[in-house]
């Protein structure tokens, strides 16, 4: 057990200040010498044993009446393992610009606010800890270990602004199941070498990574599968060397990638099965690994040219509203042309009808029926490439004649063109009457229309025939074209009525 007489002068200063919560400042006042990360070694005059701090926090020197005990220590070299695992710590902790040479162990502990600001520490283990207040690691460098917050509960903010996490393994932050009632801030120069693992985390105050730089070339820089987050900001210079994965996450407000850079090799954005109220897919550089939006559910999807030209997976993506940041306001929202949206869909590998139906439905919703028909026409053209060669031939005919039912006016154009050709040709030839002296007089236009229209007629086709091989061949060709156009028109009308 520690004895007061065994304490060093700096340890006695900390011991005496603790009951009243007074600050003990062991720094020299020279910025270069007080740099906890890159400055020179600190001697005994600035050294405090971790076991002394642990003893105080676990009740070795009780508070004085009329004062609130707290640990406030600045500029100290803390040697040994600071082991508070399973402890019930009723005091706030503030370590500023300190060097902690070994692990800080808070596993399973119950604590108040903890601040370790601008410190250097090997790693922090706060798994299953319950922190009734803020957990503040602003400007702190973790080197050689990791920050572990698995199944921890933080009732206030978790601040990592300006912190540097340099892991010796794949993960710099291991926080699956973390519950943070306040916001999680990782801004203003936050950097990592290693990924952030937040599987199933519940971040009701949001996660803010604007301006952060994450590196994990061998894997994911951020995994938050099945997490529940109010707002996730990957904005304002956010950069990632590695993949961002949010499979099955539920973001109740907004996910923003405004100005993000995911341009390094291996960078990808996996948003499969994501549920989000607003998705701002407007990065500065698109991830070379592509963007996966399969089966995502989005209320408002906002993108830009960079987001649209990435390699995409859109099968099953559903959205209520679609906007483009690089398009002028039009109607009920900013939108780009249907042709550019079709190109957006075609970047997804393979053929799937759902993205086309989803886009067409949105165009109908905002009153752009012509754009909806264009999208559905392009769906049929894309589908045609997956069919048997014979079906492809019929598809091309169907496309050329009536545009798969979405361009029915084309049939009228073909009928006018063929009628003109037939009329001109038949006027230059003399037909032979089937029965001399009977039937109507010959009319080149009426005869042509009789050949083209399979039903009804003007009595010309049964009254006259040709001996000239050329005129006879044209007659047969017009009969075949008439049946083909009629079939295509009927099929087109049926498709239009079904809105398919």
C-alpha positions in Angstrom: 0.0 0.0 0.0 1.3 3.5 -0.9 2.6 5.6 2.0 2.8 9.4 1.8 6.5 9.3 2.8 7.3 7.1 -0.2 5.9 9.6 -2.7 8.2 11.8 -4.9 7.8 15.6 -4.8 5.7 15.7 -8.0 3.5 12.8 -6.7 3.0 14.6 -3.3 1.9 17.7 -5.2 -0.7 15.6 -7.1 -1.8 13.9 -3.8 -2.3 17.1 -1.9 -4.1 18.8 -4.8 -6.5 16.0 -5.5 -9.0 16.5 -2.6 -9.7 20.1 -3.7 -9.5 19.4 -7.5 -6.6 21.8 -7.9 -4.5 21.8 -11.1 -0.9 20.5 -10.8 1.2 21.8 -13.7 4.6 20.1 -14.1 5.3 21.7 -17.5 8.4 23.8 -18.0 6.7 26.7 -19.9 8.9 26.1 -22.9 6.7 24.9 -25.8 9.4 22.8 -27.4 10.2 21.0 -24.2 6.5 20.6 -23.2 5.6 18.8 -26.5 4.2 15.5 -25.3 4.6 13.8 -28.6 7.8 15.0 -30.1 9.7 16.8 -27.3 12.7 15.6 -25.4 12.6 13.1 -22.6 11.2 14.3 -19.2 13.1 13.7 -16.0 12.1 12.7 -12.4 10.9 16.2 -11.7 8.0 15.6 -14.1 7.4 11.9 -13.4 4.4 10.4 -11.6 3.7 6.7 -11.1 0.4 5.5 -12.6 -0.4 3.5 -9.4 -0.5 6.8 -7.4 -3.1 8.2 -9.8 -5.1 5.0 -9.6 -5.0 5.0 -5.8 -6.4 8.5 -5.7 -9.2 7.8 -8.2 -10.2 4.7 -6.3 -10.6 6.5 -3.0 -7.1 6.7 -1.3 -7.4 10.4 -0.4 -11.0 11.4 0.2 -12.4 14.8 -0.6 -12.4 17.6 1.9 -15.7 19.2 3.1 -16.7 22.0 0.8 -14.5 20.9 -2.1 -15.0 18.6 -5.1 -12.1 16.1 -5.6 -10.7 15.8 -9.1 -7.5 14.8 -10.9 -6.1 17.7 -12.8 -2.6 17.1 -14.0 -0.6 18.9 -16.7 2.7 18.2 -18.3 3.5 14.9 -16.4 5.3 11.8 -17.5 3.1 8.9 -16.2 5.0 5.6 -15.9 3.4 2.2 -15.5 0.0 0.9 -16.4 -2.9 3.1 -15.3 -5.3 0.3 -14.3 -8.8 1.3 -13.3 -10.6 -1.8 -14.7 -13.9 -2.5 -13.0 -13.5 0.6 -10.7 -16.3 2.9 -9.6 -14.7 6.3 -10.2 -16.6 9.2 -8.7 -14.2 11.9 -9.8 -13.5 13.7 -13.0 -10.1 13.2 -14.7 -8.2 15.8 -16.7 -4.8 14.9 -18.0 -3.4 17.6 -20.3 -0.2 17.4 -22.3 0.9 14.3 -20.5 3.0 11.3 -21.6 1.4 8.0 -20.6 4.0 5.3 -21.4 1.7 2.3 -21.0 -2.0 1.4 -21.3 -4.9 3.2 -19.8 -7.3 0.5 -18.7 -10.9 1.6 -18.0 -12.4 -1.8 -19.0 -15.8 -2.2 -17.2 -15.4 0.8 -15.1 -18.0 3.4 -14.2 -16.6 7.0 -14.4 -17.4 10.6 -14.7 -16.0 12.9 -17.3 -12.6 11.9 -18.6 -10.3 14.3 -20.4 -6.9 13.3 -21.8 -6.1 16.3 -24.1 -3.0 16.7 -26.2 -1.4 13.7 -24.5 0.6 10.8 -25.8 -0.5 7.4 -24.8 0.1 3.9 -26.1 -3.5 2.7 -26.1 -6.8 3.2 -24.2 -9.0 0.2 -23.2 -12.5 1.4 -22.2 -14.5 -1.6 -23.3 -17.8 -2.0 -21.5 -17.0 1.2 -19.5 -19.8 3.6 -18.6 -18.8 7.2 -18.7 -21.3 9.6 -17.2 -20.1 12.7 -18.9 -17.7 13.6 -21.7 -14.9 11.5 -23.0 -12.4 14.0 -24.4 -9.3 13.0 -26.3 -8.7 16.2 -28.2 -5.3 16.5 -29.8 -4.1 13.2 -28.2 -1.8 10.8 -30.0 -2.3 7.0 -29.5 0.8 5.3 -30.9 1.3 1.6 -31.2 -2.0 0.5 -29.7 -5.7 1.3 -30.3 -8.7 3.0 -28.7 -11.1 0.3 -27.6 -14.7 1.3 -26.8 -16.5 -1.9 -27.5 -19.9 -1.9 -25.8 -19.0 1.2 -23.9 -21.7 3.8 -23.0 -20.8 7.5 -23.1 -23.6 9.8 -21.8 -22.0 13.0 -23.2 -19.8 13.8 -26.1 -16.9 11.7 -27.4 -14.3 14.2 -28.8 -11.4 13.1 -30.9 -10.9 16.4 -32.6 -7.3 16.8 -33.7 -6.4 13.3 -32.4 -4.0 10.9 -34.1 -4.6 7.2 -33.8 -1.6 5.1 -35.1 -2.5 1.5 -34.6 -0.1 -1.4 -34.7 -2.9 -3.6 -36.3 -5.8 -3.2 -38.6 -8.1 -1.2 -36.3 -7.2 2.1 -34.7 -10.7 2.5 -33.1 -12.5 -0.7 -31.9 -16.0 0.4 -30.9 -18.5 -2.2 -31.9 -21.7 -1.7 -29.9 -20.7 1.7 -28.6 -23.6 3.8 -27.3 -22.9 7.6 -27.4 -25.7 9.8 -26.4 -23.8 13.0 -27.3 -22.1 13.7 -30.6 -18.9 11.9 -31.7 -16.5 14.6 -33.1 -13.5 13.6 -35.2 -12.7 16.9 -36.8 -9.9 19.5 -37.2 -7.0 17.3 -38.2 -8.2 14.0 -36.9 -6.0 11.3 -38.6 -5.7 7.5 -38.3 -3.4 4.8 -39.5 -5.8 1.9 -39.1 -9.6 1.7 -39.5 -12.6 2.8 -37.4 -14.8 -0.2 -36.4 -18.3 0.8 -35.3 -20.4 -2.3 -35.9 -23.8 -1.9 -34.4 -22.9 1.4 -32.7 -25.7 3.7 -31.5 -24.7 7.3 -32.0 -27.7 9.4 -31.2 -25.7 12.7 -31.4 -24.2 11.9 -34.8 -20.7 11.2 -36.1 -18.7 14.1 -37.5 -15.6 13.3 -39.6 -15.5 16.5 -41.6 -11.8 17.2 -42.6 -10.6 13.9 -41.2 -7.9 11.8 -42.9 -8.2 8.1 -42.6 -5.7 5.5 -43.8 -6.0 1.8 -43.9 -4.8 0.6 -47.4 -5.2 -3.0 -46.4 -8.9 -2.8 -45.5 -11.7 -0.5 -44.5 -11.1 2.9 -43.0 -14.6 2.9 -41.6 -17.0 0.1 -40.9 -20.4 0.9 -39.3 -22.5 -2.0 -40.5 -26.0 -2.0 -38.8 -25.1 1.1 -36.8 -27.8 3.7 -35.9 -26.6 7.3 -36.4 -28.5 10.5 -36.6 -26.1 12.3 -38.8 -22.9 11.2 -40.5 -20.6 13.9 -42.0 -17.8 12.8 -44.3 -17.3 16.3 -45.7 -15.1 19.3 -46.1 -11.8 17.6 -47.1 -12.5 14.2 -45.6 -10.1 11.8 -47.3 -9.9 8.0 -47.1 -7.3 5.5 -48.2 -9.4 2.4 -47.9 -13.1 1.5 -48.1 -16.0 3.1 -46.2 -18.6 0.4 -45.3 -22.1 1.2 -44.0 -24.0 -2.0 -44.8 -27.4 -2.0 -43.2 -26.8 1.2 -41.3 -29.7 3.4 -40.3 -29.1 7.1 -40.5 -32.1 9.0 -39.4 -31.1 12.4 -40.7 -28.3 12.9 -43.2 -25.3 11.1 -44.7 -23.1 13.7 -46.5 -20.0 13.1 -48.6 -19.8 16.8 -49.8 -16.3 17.4 -51.0 -15.0 14.1 -49.8 -12.0 12.4 -51.5 -12.1 8.7 -51.8 -9.6 8.6 -54.6 -6.8 6.4 -53.4 -6.3 2.8 -54.6 -8.7 0.5 -52.7 -11.1 3.2 -51.7 -14.7 2.2 -52.1 -18.1 3.2 -50.7 -20.4 0.4 -49.6 -23.9 1.6 -48.8 -25.8 -1.7 -49.4 -29.0 -1.9 -47.5 -28.5 1.6 -46.0 -31.5 3.4 -44.7 -31.1 7.2 -44.7 -33.4 10.2 -44.8 -31.0 12.3 -47.0 -28.0 11.1 -48.9 -25.7 13.8 -50.2 -23.5 11.9 -52.7 -21.4 14.8 -53.9 -17.7 13.8 -53.4 -14.8 15.7 -54.9 -13.2 12.5 -56.1 -15.2 9.3 -56.8 -13.9 6.1 -55.2 -12.1 3.9 -57.7 -13.6 0.9 -56.0 -17.1 2.1 -56.9 -20.2 2.9 -54.9 -22.6 0.1 -53.9 -26.2 1.2 -53.3 -27.9 -2.1 -53.7 -31.2 -2.4 -51.7 -30.6 1.0 -50.1 -33.6 3.0 -49.0 -33.2 6.8 -49.4 -35.8 9.5 -48.9 -33.8 12.3 -50.6 -30.9 11.4 -52.9 -28.7 14.3 -53.9 -25.7 13.8 -56.2 -23.3 15.5 -58.6 -21.4 14.6 -61.8 -18.6 13.0 -59.8 -21.0 10.8 -57.9 -22.9 9.8 -61.1 -19.8 8.8 -63.0 -18.4 6.4 -60.4 -18.8 2.7 -60.9 -22.2 2.0 -59.4 -24.4 -0.8 -58.1 -28.0 0.4 -58.1 -30.0 -2.8 -58.0 -32.8 -2.4 -55.5 -32.1 1.2 -54.7 -35.3 3.1 -53.8 -35.7 6.8 -53.3 -38.5 9.2 -52.9 -36.8 12.3 -54.3 -33.9 12.7 -56.6 -31.8 15.9 -57.0 -28.6 17.0 -58.7 -26.4 19.7 -57.2 -24.9 20.5 -60.7 -28.3 21.2 -62.3 -30.5 24.3 -62.3 -33.8 24.2 -60.4 -36.6 22.7 -62.5 -40.1 21.9 -61.4 -40.1 20.1 -58.1 -36.4 19.8 -57.7 -33.1 20.1 -59.4 -32.7 17.4 -62.0 -30.5 16.4 -64.9 -31.8 15.2 -68.2 -33.2 11.7 -68.5 -30.5 10.6 -70.9 -27.8 11.4 -68.3 -29.8 9.6 -65.7 -30.0 6.6 -68.0 -26.2 6.7 -68.4 -26.1 6.7 -64.6 -28.0 3.5 -64.5 -26.0 1.9 -67.3 -22.9 2.2 -65.2 -24.2 -0.5 -63.0 -23.0 -3.9 -64.2 -25.5 -6.3 -65.8 -29.2 -5.7 -66.4 -31.7 -5.1 -63.7 -35.2 -3.6 -64.5 -35.7 -2.1 -61.0 -33.4 1.0 -61.4 -35.3 1.9 -64.6 -38.7 1.5 -63.0 -37.6 3.5 -60.0 -36.3 6.3 -62.1 -39.4 6.3 -64.4 -41.7 6.4 -61.3 -39.9 9.4 -60.0 -40.2 11.3 -63.3 -43.9 10.5 -63.3 -44.2 11.8 -59.8 -42.9 15.2 -60.8 -44.9 15.3 -63.9 -42.3 14.5 -66.6 -44.0 11.7 -68.4 -41.9 12.1 -71.6 -38.8 11.5 -69.5 -40.4 8.5 -67.9 -41.2 7.0 -71.3 -37.6 7.6 -72.4 -36.3 5.7 -69.3 -38.6 2.8 -69.9 -37.6 2.7 -73.6 -34.0 2.5 -72.6 -34.9 -0.3 -70.2 -36.2 -2.4 -73.1 -33.1 -1.6 -75.2 -30.8 -2.7 -72.3 -32.9 -5.8 -71.8 -32.6 -6.6 -75.5 -28.9 -7.3 -75.0 -29.7 -10.2 -72.6 -32.0 -12.0 -75.1 -31.6 -14.8 -77.6 -30.5 -13.6 -81.0 -33.9 -14.2 -82.6 -35.6 -12.2 -79.9 -33.0 -9.5 -80.3 -34.0 -9.2 -84.0 -37.7 -8.8 -83.1 -36.7 -6.3 -80.4 -34.9 -4.2 -83.0 -37.9 -4.3 -85.3 -40.2 -3.4 -82.4 -37.9 -0.6 -81.4 -37.6 0.8 -85.0 -41.4 0.7 -85.6 -43.0 1.9 -82.4 -40.1 2.3 -79.9 -41.4 -0.6 -77.8 -44.7 1.1 -77.5 -43.3 4.3 -76.1 -42.9 5.9 -79.6 -46.2 4.9 -81.3 -46.1 7.8 -83.7 -43.3 6.0 -85.6 -45.8 3.5 -87.0 -47.6 6.4 -88.7 -44.3 7.6 -90.2 -43.6 4.2 -91.6 -47.1 3.9 -93.1 -46.8 7.3 -94.8 -43.3 6.4 -96.1 -44.4 3.0 -97.5 -47.6 4.4 -98.9 -45.6 7.0 -100.8 -43.2 4.4 -102.1 -46.0 2.1 -103.2 -48.0 4.8 -104.8 -45.1 6.1 -106.9 -44.1 2.6 -108.0 -47.5 1.4 -108.9 -48.3 4.5 -110.9 -45.5 3.6 -113.3 -46.8 0.1 -113.9 -49.9 -1.3 -115.5 -51.8 -3.9 -113.4 -53.9 -6.8 -114.8 -57.6 -7.0 -113.8 -58.6 -10.3 -112.2 -61.9 -10.1 -114.0 -62.2 -8.0 -117.1 -64.9 -5.3 -116.8 -65.5 -5.9 -113.1 -64.2 -4.2 -110.0 -63.3 -0.6 -109.2 -60.9 1.4 -111.4 -57.3 1.1 -110.4 -55.9 3.6 -107.9 -52.2 3.4 -106.9 -52.8 4.9 -103.5 -55.8 2.9 -102.7 -54.1 -0.3 -103.8 -51.1 0.5 -101.6 -53.3 1.1 -98.6 -55.1 -2.2 -99.3 -51.8 -4.0 -99.1 -50.6 -2.3 -95.9 -53.9 -2.5 -93.9 -54.6 -6.2 -93.2 -58.2 -5.6 -92.0 -60.9 -4.1 -94.3 -59.9 -2.5 -97.6 -60.9 -0.6 -100.7 -61.5 -3.5 -103.0 -58.3 -2.9 -105.0 -56.3 -5.9 -103.8 -58.9 -8.5 -105.0 -59.5 -6.7 -108.3 -56.0 -6.3 -109.7 -52.7 -8.3 -109.8 -49.3 -7.9 -111.3 -47.4 -9.7 -113.9 -44.3 -7.5 -113.5 -41.9 -9.3 -111.1 -40.8 -6.1 -109.5 -44.3 -4.8 -108.7 -45.3 -8.2 -107.6 -42.3 -8.4 -105.1 -43.2 -4.9 -103.8 -46.8 -6.0 -103.2 -45.7 -9.0 -101.1 -43.2 -6.8 -99.2 -46.0 -4.3 -98.4 -48.3 -7.0 -97.2 -45.6 -8.3 -94.9 -44.8 -4.8 -93.7 -48.4 -4.2 -93.0 -48.8 -7.2 -90.8 -45.5 -6.4 -89.0 -46.6 -2.8 -88.3 -50.0 -3.9 -87.2 -48.5 -6.4 -84.7 -46.1 -3.9 -83.4 -48.8 -1.2 -83.0 -51.1 -3.6 -81.1 -48.2 -4.7 -78.8 -47.2 -1.0 -78.3 -50.7 0.0 -77.4 -51.0 -2.9 -74.9 -47.7 -1.9 -73.3 -48.7 1.7 -73.1 -52.0 0.8 -71.4 -50.2 -1.4 -69.0 -47.6 1.5 -68.3 -44.9 -1.2 -68.5 
